[in-house]
Amino acid sequence: MSYNVRSQQDLLVAPVESASYGVTRPYGDRAHVLVQSDIRTGLKDVPTAACCPNCGNAVAVYGQGVPTAIPHFDSKCEQCDVDLRAWCTVAVDAAYLQIVKPSTLTELVKQFWNSWLWSGITNSKGEPRNNEYTSKLNKKASEFGWSWEVSCPLCRRSVTDLMSDSAIAGDSLDYHHWRHEPDQGVCLCRECHDIIGMDTYDTALESRAEKSGFNSRHDLQVIRLMLREAAVTASPVGPWRVSNIVDRYNLPQSIEHVEELIQVINTNEELCEKFVDTRLFSGIID
């Protein structure tokens, strides 16, 4: 396995046209994963079907519209012989049932699972429960016969790929805390977790941040994360990507602050050199 270390310019100069990122919504507000009913209100007043994301079969119908909060959903798709829960069932406007494609519903649920994991899953007490969730989602994917599996949001490698690399320990993602009160973080593979932390302890990174004039170690970690993202996607860091990066990695910093960090590394070559090294490209096959 070989790696081609690109230049700082490759990582930092924004192209004329930007790539498209994020979760697609093929049916707009007419379909969403059932557990999202508390934030998706498009189906609250119309007859709605709760559908199996694998075959499209309607397993329940809400004649007055899907409730804005689903206290408990426990049904079964007899056609697929799979138990369904709110996090793996799709609410669909009943008027759309004849046109929705099961393959599209499958992708909608897969995308939701990814965003759910990547945003940092916590229990009601705010404590990370990553292993429990990754196991649950992998098991359900297996029951459906899907090829989906847990992957790192940063390097995009699946858990299977990570496990095949003897240099990377662990069989699931780590939970990286951005802050504890309130709990906020993102799930990353162990290697990406180490890379954005510059392979050092938090205390040492905090000291390094202070000496360089940054607010905290999290500024350094976000810069490394953005550069790693640029290396993985071959799409340089630029202001047009800030909103997506803040959302994708559940960052605690404001969009304005992250834009300032990009400005710093784009205009201070000497400082930028401290962030760019061969480690940023680890695990990226050229």
Residue pairs with C-beta under 8 A, 6 or more apart in sequence:
1 285
2 285
2 286
3 278
3 281
3 282
3 284
3 285
3 286
4 281
4 286
5 278
5 281
6 231
6 281
8 269
8 272
8 273
8 276
10 230
10 236
11 227
11 230
11 231
11 236
11 237
11 276
11 280
12 230
12 236
12 237
12 238
12 265
12 266
12 272
13 236
13 238
14 236
14 237
14 238
14 239
14 240
14 241
15 235
15 236
15 238
18 235
18 238
18 240
18 241
19 233
19 235
21 241
21 244
21 248
22 244
22 247
22 248
23 111
23 112
23 115
24 107
24 111
25 31
25 32
25 108
26 104
26 108
27 92
27 93
27 96
27 100
27 104
28 42
29 40
29 41
29 42
29 43
30 42
30 43
30 92
30 93
30 95
30 96
31 90
31 91
31 92
31 93
31 96
31 100
31 105
31 108
32 40
32 42
32 43
32 90
32 91
32 108
33 86
33 87
33 88
33 89
33 90
33 91
33 108
33 109
33 112
34 50
34 66
34 70
34 73
34 86
34 87
34 89
34 90
34 91
35 70
35 85
35 86
35 87
36 112
37 43
37 44
37 66
37 67
37 68
37 69
37 70
37 86
37 91
38 68
38 69
38 70
40 91
41 68
42 93
43 62
43 65
43 66
43 91
43 93
44 65
44 66
44 67
44 68
45 64
45 65
46 65
46 93
46 94
46 95
47 61
47 62
47 63
47 64
47 65
47 93
47 94
47 95
48 61
48 62
48 65
48 66
48 91
48 92
48 93
48 94
49 58
49 60
49 61
49 62
49 91
49 92
49 94
49 97
50 58
50 59
50 60
50 61
50 62
50 66
50 73
50 75
50 84
50 89
50 90
50 91
50 92
51 57
51 58
51 59
51 89
51 90
51 91
51 92
51 97
51 100
51 105
52 59
52 77
52 79
52 80
52 82
52 84
52 89
52 90
52 102
52 105
53 88
53 89
53 90
53 102
53 105
53 106
53 108
53 109
53 144
54 77
54 80
54 82
54 102
54 105
54 106
54 144
54 145
54 146
55 77
55 79
55 80
55 102
56 97
56 100
56 101
56 102
56 105
57 77
57 78
57 79
57 80
58 92
58 97
59 75
59 76
59 77
59 84
59 89
60 73
60 75
61 94
62 91
66 91
70 86
72 86
73 84
73 85
73 86
73 89
74 83
74 84
74 85
75 83
75 84
75 89
76 82
76 83
76 84
77 84
80 144
82 140
82 143
82 144
83 143
87 112
87 113
87 116
88 109
88 140
90 105
90 108
90 109
92 100
92 105
106 144
106 146
110 146
110 148
113 137
113 148
114 151
114 153
116 133
117 130
117 133
117 134
117 137
117 150
117 153
117 173
117 187
118 153
118 186
118 187
118 248
118 249
118 250
119 186
119 250
120 128
120 175
120 176
120 183
120 184
120 185
120 186
120 187
120 250
121 128
121 129
121 130
121 133
121 187
122 128
122 129
122 183
123 129
126 182
126 183
127 183
128 175
128 177
128 183
128 185
130 172
130 173
130 174
130 175
130 187
131 172
134 150
134 159
134 172
134 173
135 172
137 148
137 150
138 149
138 150
138 159
141 147
141 148
141 149
149 158
149 159
149 160
150 158
150 159
150 172
150 173
151 157
151 158
151 159
152 162
152 173
152 187
152 188
152 189
152 192
153 186
153 187
153 188
153 248
153 249
154 188
154 189
154 192
154 196
154 225
154 228
154 229
154 232
154 249
155 189
155 191
155 192
155 228
155 232
155 283
155 284
156 232
157 189
157 283
159 171
159 172
159 173
162 168
162 170
162 171
162 189
162 190
162 191
163 171
165 283
167 191
168 189
168 190
168 191
168 283
169 190
170 189
170 190
173 187
173 188
173 189
174 187
174 188
174 189
174 190
174 193
175 185
175 186
175 187
176 185
176 186
176 187
176 188
176 193
176 196
177 183
177 184
177 185
178 184
178 185
178 186
178 218
178 250
178 251
178 252
179 185
179 218
179 252
184 250
184 252
185 250
186 249
186 250
188 196
191 282
191 283
192 228
195 224
195 228
195 279
195 280
195 282
196 221
196 222
196 224
196 225
196 228
197 205
197 221
197 224
198 205
198 208
198 220
198 221
198 224
199 279
200 208
202 217
205 217
205 220
205 221
206 216
206 217
208 217
208 220
209 215
209 216
209 217
209 219
209 220
212 220
212 271
212 274
214 220
218 252
218 253
219 253
219 261
220 275
222 251
222 253
222 258
222 261
223 261
223 264
223 265
223 275
224 275
224 280
225 245
225 249
226 237
226 245
226 258
226 261
226 262
227 237
227 265
227 275
227 276
227 280
228 280
229 237
229 245
230 236
230 237
231 280
231 281
231 284
232 284
235 241
237 262
237 265
237 266
238 262
239 259
239 262
242 255
242 258
242 259
242 262
243 255
245 251
245 258
246 253
246 254
246 255
246 258
251 258
253 261
264 271
265 271
265 272
265 275
266 272
